């Protein structure tokens, strides 16, 4: 059931239009006494989910009983982050998802299905797990909120990923990430239909149809002033809602280049990107735009760690970002990586496969730490003086000395690719 669908590549929705669309859609659902909201966490600050959640609170007031940020494996939100992203919403409404313990298993996708969608590469089953609050909270409405945008694990982010990964468990997150990595990130990014999405859709159709979930999905872009705006808003309870959003996102958030670029410079906002676990969006989202033997330079003033989770941080430091065959061999040889497949998938995602170089310019990590995980290191101040993010424009730039670079101020907002590499 599609309750609302509006989007345009050029024309953003006003705040009043977004509010009215949400209110009118919720009115169609009738009176709800216990509403659970599942927005993204602070790592998706630019999704405009904070505004959507505020409208939800203004509509339901005391009947919005719980807000469960879809943390997945991320660290819990701080009080500052909650107040910044979700202004004017009481702190006592927010719950913390623990991906290791707060779980209810709805069912299990059979190994035969995983084997089929992975083209015979994998042969494990997949547990459809969600935070127990979704099942045991006596909710008469669950509202999943988020941005649809190209994504490295699932092609296009959000929809039921917000449920099964954002509030999911260790095994499900690990196995879904690994499925995407083994199938091939460049075969998945920007594609709504792919093996990982097929697994989640199987779980939705077979195990979660009894849950009263509706989705509020945004498509976000920058306007001519560089301000974030909502270009699309889609509200509904099934795949059609996501499909509409994905189609618009591909037009809005996907930049197709006429030629591969030899030097790409990405800036990571220090308030949002503190780890390579998140900061490697600079790698994921640009890899199809970078020429063979090219260079990716990542300006990362907030970078202080590799993984937000201590165990994942340790595994990244131990094994490093190496090629897919090397990581797959490590998974085969070492149980600690075999038992943490999301970390293994992340190591594959963060590798250039020795096709181009990745130079990190961190705010807090040392040269030795950066080089130990197989990245190159450069001094942040030196590189910011050379590639000043306040002076560069998103896209092609020719510097005073004649050097040509492609600059991206926020890798979370899109996907960049050379047409030949995307079509392969």
C-alpha positions, 0 to 999 in steps of 0.5 A: 500500500503506497500512502504518498509518493512525490519526488523530482530531480530538480524541485525539492519539497518544502518543510510544510509539504513534508509535514503535510504529507506525513500527517495526511498519510498517518491520518489514513492509518487511523488512531494508534496508541503505541507507536515505535519509531525507528530512525537512523542514527547520527551516522545518517545525520544528513538523511533528514530523518531528524525532521521526519521523526520530529513531525512524527512526534508532533503528530502522535505526541504521547502515543509515540512511546519509543524511538529506537535508532537503527544502530546496527553495529554502530556505537550508541548515540550520545546525548549531544547527538540525539539533541542535535539530530532530533531537536525538541524530542524528549530524551526519555523516548530513546532506546539503545539497540544492542546487536548482541543481545536485544534480539528476537528471531522471526525465522530463518532464510534457508541455505538453499536460497542463499546458495542460489542468490550468491551464485553458489559462492555461499551455503549458509542460512540467514537468521531474520532477527530484529530488536525484541521491542518490535515484537514484544513492545505491543506496538500498533504501529512501527514507523521505519524512517530513512534515506534511500541512497546508493549503498555498498552492501545492499545496492540502495540503502534503507527500506527493510535494511533499516529493520533487519540490519539496523535493529538486527543481530550479530549473525544476520549483519555479519552474513548479509555484509559478507554476502554482498562482499563475496558477490561483488560490491561493484555489481551491487552499488546503485542497484535496487535488486541484488542478492542481499536485498532478495534475502531481506525481501524473503524475510519480510515476505515470509517472517515479518508480514504480521508486524505493523510496519510502514516506511517513510523514505527520503531522497536527499540532495544538495540545492544550488546553495549547497544546502541539504534538501528533500527531493523525494518522499515516499510513504508505504508498507511494501516494496513499491514504496522503496522502488519509487525512492530507489528510482529517484535516488539513482537519478539524484544521487548517482553521478556518471562520469564521462571519463575515470579520474586520476585523482579524487579528493574526499572530505569527511565531516569530523562530526560524522566520520570518526572511524574508517568503518564509516569513513571508507564510504570515501572508498566505496562510493568513488571506486568506480570513478577512479582510474587504474593507477589513480589516487584517492586522498581522504581528508579525515580530521575526525578520524580516531579509530578504525572500527567503532566496535572494539573487537572490529577495530582489533580485527581491522588492525590485525588483518588490514585492508587487503585484496578479496582473495587474501581476505577470503583466505583469512576467513578460511584460515582464522576462526576469529574472522570467520566468526565476524563476517561483517568485519571481513566484508568491511576489509574487502570493501575498504580495499582498492584491490591494488587497482589504485592507491588510498591515502588517508590524512587523519586527525588523530591516528598516527602514520604507523597506524594508517600504514599498518592497515595498508593505506598510505599516510599524508599529513592532514594540515599539509594536504588541507592547505593543498586541497582546501575543502572550503575553497574546492567545489564538488566535482572537477577542479583545476588547481592554480598549478594546473593539477586536476582533481575531482572533489567530493565534500560528502561521500554519504550523499551519492555514488560516482562511477565511470560509465564503462565500469558501472556497466560491467 
